[in-house]
Amino acid sequence: KYMGDAFLALFLRTEDFKVSAAAARYRRYWEFRLRIFEDAAGLPFSAARERTALDLGYMKLVPGARDKQGRQVLMINVAVLNKKTAGAVEMVRAMWYVLHAALEDPETGISGR
């Protein structure tokens, strides 16, 4: 899945199909993903451990909302942060899931560089 055409197109589209820029973005994607997911970085997203952080609604895409450039609107609600229910690592991983979902939207990928 992470080497398929659709996934690689996310990076090409974001960089106006400039291969070297897309390759650099792809490399940075994996460097960061390895840093936050460690041994599970190569596994498909499951969000099992991050479910609490996602359910809190700390960060989410606002359904149907877009800014003037056509990017999806992202809402961050710091009021729900509670270290007892979700730790910092889980919150960062939850943010990764939300940002990855935004990346999969073609219009956001093009306009949201």
Secondary structure as GFF3:
##gff-version 3
##sequence-region A 1 113
A	DSSP	alpha_helix	5	14	.	.	.	ID=ss1
A	DSSP	alpha_helix	19	37	.	.	.	ID=ss2
A	DSSP	three_ten_helix	38	40	.	.	.	ID=ss3
A	DSSP	alpha_helix	51	56	.	.	.	ID=ss4
A	DSSP	beta_strand	59	66	.	.	.	ID=ss5
A	DSSP	beta_strand	72	76	.	.	.	ID=ss6
A	DSSP	three_ten_helix	78	80	.	.	.	ID=ss7
A	DSSP	alpha_helix	88	103	.	.	.	ID=ss8
A	DSSP	alpha_helix	106	111	.	.	.	ID=ss9
###
